[in-house]
């Protein structure tokens, strides 16, 4: 479900690249199976070179995510979107990853503090995320209105935050979305806790 706030929302190719690598990890032919579920125009865009710093339509990402879910899901779609987020965090925060500079092992608050900047880098001026430290081992991340938001994007964010916290040294990580723009709330709110 989309908020419909801005039909012209754009996101960086970095997000598409992570999805394509996820599909490659699912085994031979999975990428082609997913692309076959999309329109010719979408297949032409996604089947060519995807550049991490190029802007692409956000609704294309939503269509790709739905096609991935239709082709890959083995039950609960919720788990798939969280898995996509975790995969993206692994890919982009690993040594040599494009977002690695935001990771400081042993300091979870460091990466969470930088989530607003990382979000703007990938989503542009459509909406924003804010960070609030709520304790030594807790924080809240909020996505404010401004661009298109879908329930699956929120689940992907939960998975990404979980894995980013783990990669920063957090254990027994819990990330829960307590409010969602796609469900009519004034913001998306992710409560993060770890040990």
VEXFILUM-795273 format. One line per 4 residues: number of its first residue (from 1); their letters; for each residue x, z, y of C-alpha. Coordinates in nm, 3 decimals, padded with zeros to 5 digits. Example, Ala and Ser with C-alpha at 12.3 -4.5 7.8 and 13.67 -1.06 7.14 Angstrom:
2
1 = as = 01.230/00.780/-00.450 | 01.367/00.714/-00.106
//
This chain:
195
1 = xxxx = 00.000/00.000/00.000 | 00.140/-00.095/00.337 | 00.076/00.068/00.671 | 00.051/-00.273/00.833
5 = xxxx = 00.220/-00.135/01.145 | 00.450/-00.431/01.192 | 00.412/-00.743/00.984 | 00.741/-00.877/01.126
9 = xxxx = 00.953/-00.590/00.989 | 01.294/-00.689/00.857 | 01.548/-00.524/00.630 | 01.910/-00.601/00.552
13 = xxxx = 02.013/-00.802/00.249 | 02.195/-00.495/00.118 | 01.862/-00.380/-00.028 | 01.802/-00.712/-00.202
17 = xxxx = 02.156/-00.719/-00.342 | 02.104/-00.378/-00.503 | 01.781/-00.501/-00.665 | 01.952/-00.813/-00.800
21 = xxxx = 02.235/-00.608/-00.948 | 01.979/-00.375/-01.100 | 01.813/-00.674/-01.268 | 02.149/-00.797/-01.398
25 = xxxx = 02.200/-00.455/-01.557 | 01.863/-00.487/-01.735 | 01.997/-00.764/-01.956 | 02.010/-01.142/-01.980
29 = xxxx = 01.715/-01.331/-01.843 | 01.555/-01.036/-01.659 | 01.644/-01.176/-01.316 | 01.487/-01.511/-01.402
33 = xxxx = 01.179/-01.340/-01.545 | 01.128/-01.148/-01.220 | 01.188/-01.450/-00.998 | 00.936/-01.651/-01.202
37 = xxxx = 00.669/-01.403/-01.092 | 00.723/-01.490/-00.724 | 00.622/-01.783/-00.506 | 00.847/-02.088/-00.478
41 = xxxx = 00.951/-01.987/-00.124 | 01.042/-01.636/-00.238 | 01.236/-01.776/-00.537 | 01.433/-02.007/-00.307
45 = xxxx = 01.528/-01.718/-00.078 | 01.613/-01.474/-00.356 | 01.772/-01.729/-00.588 | 02.031/-01.830/-00.330
49 = xxxx = 02.307/-01.629/-00.170 | 02.187/-01.295/-00.031 | 02.412/-01.160/00.242 | 02.426/-00.779/00.289
53 = xxxx = 02.421/-00.797/00.669 | 02.157/-01.069/00.705 | 01.801/-00.971/00.800 | 01.519/-01.064/00.560
57 = xxxx = 01.141/-01.000/00.577 | 01.049/-00.649/00.462 | 00.738/-00.779/00.288 | 00.963/-00.996/00.069
61 = xxxx = 01.131/-00.675/-00.052 | 00.788/-00.536/-00.136 | 00.697/-00.845/-00.335 | 01.029/-00.830/-00.518
65 = xxxx = 00.980/-00.462/-00.601 | 00.633/-00.532/-00.741 | 00.766/-00.822/-00.950 | 01.044/-00.598/-01.083
69 = xxxx = 00.791/-00.331/-01.174 | 00.570/-00.586/-01.350 | 00.862/-00.725/-01.552 | 01.067/-00.413/-01.623
73 = xxxx = 00.840/-00.109/-01.629 | 00.809/00.068/-01.960 | 00.524/00.296/-01.859 | 00.529/00.485/-01.532
77 = xxxx = 00.597/00.266/-01.226 | 00.688/00.583/-01.035 | 00.995/00.630/-01.252 | 01.100/00.269/-01.201
81 = xxxx = 01.103/00.293/-00.822 | 01.297/00.620/-00.833 | 01.540/00.450/-01.073 | 01.584/00.164/-00.822
85 = xxxx = 01.673/00.418/-00.553 | 01.922/00.595/-00.777 | 02.079/00.263/-00.876 | 02.114/00.163/-00.509
89 = xxxx = 02.280/00.495/-00.423 | 02.523/00.457/-00.715 | 02.606/00.102/-00.612 | 02.649/00.155/-00.239
93 = xxxx = 02.805/00.504/-00.236 | 03.063/00.448/-00.511 | 03.431/00.400/-00.418 | 03.443/00.064/-00.241
97 = xxxx = 03.065/00.068/-00.182 | 02.938/-00.042/00.158 | 02.801/00.304/00.241 | 03.087/00.508/00.090
101 = xxxx = 03.208/00.629/00.430 | 02.889/00.837/00.458 | 02.971/01.034/00.144 | 03.184/01.346/00.163
105 = xxxx = 03.219/01.508/-00.178 | 03.138/01.878/-00.165 | 02.932/01.845/00.156 | 02.572/01.740/00.091
109 = xxxx = 02.465/01.801/00.450 | 02.719/01.540/00.564 | 02.539/01.250/00.398 | 02.192/01.380/00.486
113 = xxxx = 02.301/01.415/00.849 | 02.392/01.045/00.841 | 02.070/00.923/00.677 | 01.914/00.835/01.017
117 = xxxx = 02.208/00.610/01.104 | 02.212/00.454/00.758 | 01.837/00.385/00.780 | 01.869/00.215/01.120
121 = xxxx = 02.157/00.004/00.991 | 01.940/-00.132/00.709 | 01.593/-00.127/00.870 | 01.679/-00.203/01.234
125 = xxxx = 01.451/-00.072/01.507 | 01.141/-00.065/01.286 | 01.077/00.305/01.246 | 01.340/00.572/01.213
129 = xxxx = 01.445/00.861/00.995 | 01.535/01.204/01.126 | 01.729/01.485/00.960 | 01.667/01.858/00.982
133 = xxxx = 01.890/02.114/00.815 | 01.664/02.390/00.685 | 01.924/02.601/00.502 | 02.270/02.591/00.347
137 = xxxx = 02.127/02.405/00.046 | 01.817/02.245/00.190 | 01.712/01.983/00.442 | 01.415/01.769/00.541
141 = xxxx = 01.432/01.395/00.602 | 01.139/01.234/00.783 | 01.054/00.867/00.825 | 00.866/00.815/01.150
145 = xxxx = 00.616/00.530/01.208 | 00.735/00.195/01.330 | 00.770/-00.049/01.045 | 00.598/-00.131/00.722
149 = xxxx = 00.606/00.148/00.468 | 00.486/00.131/00.110 | 00.440/00.400/-00.151 | 00.702/00.231/-00.370
153 = xxxx = 00.955/00.236/-00.084 | 00.897/00.610/-00.056 | 00.963/00.658/-00.428 | 01.280/00.453/-00.394
157 = xxxx = 01.387/00.683/-00.109 | 01.328/00.989/-00.329 | 01.552/00.842/-00.600 | 01.818/00.742/-00.347
161 = xxxx = 01.822/01.089/-00.188 | 01.843/01.259/-00.528 | 02.143/01.053/-00.633 | 02.317/01.074/-00.293
165 = xxxx = 02.292/01.454/-00.307 | 02.430/01.456/-00.663 | 02.719/01.229/-00.565 | 02.794/01.467/-00.277
169 = xxxx = 02.825/01.758/-00.520 | 02.471/01.897/-00.532 | 02.336/02.027/-00.863 | 01.980/02.088/-00.984
173 = xxxx = 01.861/01.854/-00.708 | 01.495/01.849/-00.613 | 01.357/01.593/-00.369 | 00.984/01.586/-00.311
177 = xxxx = 00.780/01.372/-00.075 | 00.533/01.608/00.089 | 00.381/01.358/00.333 | 00.353/00.977/00.323
181 = xxxx = 00.282/00.722/00.597 | 00.143/00.483/00.335 | -00.121/00.745/00.254 | -00.218/00.805/00.618
185 = xxxx = 00.014/01.096/00.707 | 00.192/01.099/01.045 | 00.531/01.059/00.873 | 00.701/01.044/00.536
189 = xxxx = 00.861/01.379/00.468 | 01.122/01.438/00.198 | 01.210/01.800/00.123 | 01.556/01.821/-00.033
193 = xxx = 01.695/02.123/-00.218 | 02.000/02.169/-00.438 | 02.244/02.422/-00.574
//
